[in-house]
Amino acid sequence: SYGLPMYTSEVSPKDSRGAMTSLFQLFTAVGVVIGAVINVPRRWPWWVPFAVPVVPAGVLAIGLLFLPESPRWLLKQNRYDEAMAVLTYLRSDTPEAIHSELEEIESAIRQEEAAAAESSWLDLCAAGVWQRVGVAVGLQIFQQLTGINIVVAFGSLFFRSAGLTGDKA
């Protein structure tokens, strides 16, 4: 859930970057809803709900082997010619537009490196910042500790095991 949206944002044109990464999140949420709505028959073994998602994950893993590195990553590794080739492959723009986009990416990388040189992890403890960091980290921890992922995936099975049937389950 972390690497693919980042890759998508790095290879998408800047005018559609937000839409592309938002679509990734939308499709993830739709998949969760479909998974929650599908009712696993009792006669199936317990491992089927675990095994079924392995198929699309396997397809994704194999497909990743054929994707080029992102131009941004290549530029961070000082591989300008390869970044130019990948961006040319990804875009149908003119060479001037591709060169201009590479310059923008390089400029953004320089700005990020300059900002990183001026900051440290201690900046997260600054007044007004540590509270926000605490809330963000706490929400993520509590989201996982509630076990909501298990309830979404196996809620109907739990309810049936408790004796609830039909619309009650």
Salt bridges, closest charged atoms under 4 A:
GLU82 OE1 - ARG79 NH2 2.70
GLU101 OE2 - ARG91 NH2 2.79
GLU103 OE2 - HIS99 NE2 3.51
GLU104 OE1 - LYS14 NZ 2.99
GLU112 OE1 - ARG72 NH2 2.37
